[in-house]
Amino acid sequence: FAWQATNVPSYHLVVAASPDLVRTLVAERTLPGLEVTLDELAAGEYFWGVYAVSGETERPLFLKARRLVIRKVADNRVKTIKAIKDWGR
């Protein structure tokens, strides 16, 4: 997740399974920077938003929650044999 800077000391990232970002909260982080990686998200549909935090005030950076879809990717690696035995038989 990444977002543009505003002049605040920290940001509050919210990830949920619904666009209201409240009922089905999945992850939440307060961060000083402009990006974060969340490795714990499983395949599925999520919505996320970021709030600029200044003191006790939080201001949303986006007008509405952003949609994110994570899909599980099939393992397409080619499997090869480890040794050739009895070549030509």
C-alpha positions as CSV (number, residue, x, y, z in Angstrom):
1,F,0.0,0.0,0.0
2,A,1.3,3.5,-0.8
3,W,-0.1,7.0,-0.8
4,Q,0.9,10.6,-1.3
5,A,2.3,12.8,1.5
6,T,0.5,15.5,3.4
7,N,2.0,17.6,6.1
8,V,1.2,15.3,9.1
9,P,3.4,13.3,11.5
10,S,1.6,9.9,10.8
11,Y,-0.9,8.0,8.8
12,H,-3.6,5.4,9.8
13,L,-4.1,2.6,7.3
14,V,-7.3,0.6,7.5
15,V,-8.0,-2.6,5.5
16,A,-11.4,-4.2,5.7
17,A,-13.6,-6.8,3.8
18,S,-16.3,-4.1,3.3
19,P,-16.2,-0.6,1.9
20,D,-17.3,1.0,5.1
21,L,-13.9,0.1,6.6
22,V,-15.5,-0.6,10.0
23,R,-17.6,-3.7,10.2
24,T,-15.1,-6.3,8.9
25,L,-11.7,-4.9,9.9
26,V,-8.9,-7.1,8.6
27,A,-5.8,-5.0,9.4
28,E,-5.0,-1.6,10.9
29,R,-1.6,0.2,11.2
30,T,-0.5,3.7,12.3
31,L,2.7,4.6,10.4
32,P,5.1,7.5,10.1
33,G,5.8,6.7,6.4
34,L,4.0,6.7,3.1
35,E,3.9,2.9,2.4
36,V,3.6,-0.5,4.0
37,T,3.5,-4.1,2.9
38,L,1.0,-6.4,4.6
39,D,2.0,-10.0,3.9
40,E,-0.7,-11.5,6.0
41,L,-3.6,-10.8,3.6
42,A,-5.0,-14.0,2.0
43,A,-6.7,-14.2,-1.4
44,G,-9.9,-12.2,-1.5
45,E,-11.5,-8.8,-1.9
46,Y,-10.6,-6.0,0.4
47,F,-11.1,-2.3,0.8
48,W,-8.6,0.1,2.2
49,G,-8.3,3.7,3.2
50,V,-5.6,6.0,4.8
51,Y,-6.2,8.8,7.2
52,A,-3.8,11.7,7.9
53,V,-3.2,11.8,11.7
54,S,-2.4,15.1,13.4
55,G,-2.9,15.1,17.2
56,E,-6.3,13.7,17.9
57,T,-7.6,14.5,14.4
58,E,-7.8,12.0,11.5
59,R,-8.6,13.2,8.0
60,P,-9.3,10.7,5.2
61,L,-6.9,11.0,2.2
62,F,-9.5,9.4,-0.2
63,L,-13.1,10.3,-0.7
64,K,-14.1,6.6,-0.6
65,A,-12.4,3.3,0.2
66,R,-10.2,1.8,-2.5
67,R,-10.8,-1.7,-3.7
68,L,-8.1,-4.4,-3.7
69,V,-8.4,-7.9,-5.0
70,I,-5.8,-10.5,-4.2
71,R,-5.7,-13.7,-6.2
72,K,-3.8,-16.8,-5.5
73,V,-1.5,-17.5,-8.4
74,A,-1.0,-21.1,-9.6
75,D,2.5,-22.5,-9.3
76,N,3.6,-22.6,-12.9
77,R,7.2,-23.7,-12.4
78,V,8.5,-26.3,-14.8
79,K,9.4,-29.6,-13.1
80,T,12.5,-31.3,-14.3
81,I,14.1,-34.6,-13.5
82,K,17.1,-34.5,-11.2
83,A,19.2,-37.1,-13.0
84,I,19.1,-39.0,-16.2
85,K,19.4,-42.7,-15.7
86,D,19.5,-45.3,-18.4
87,W,19.7,-42.8,-21.2
88,G,18.3,-44.1,-24.5
89,R,16.6,-47.2,-23.1
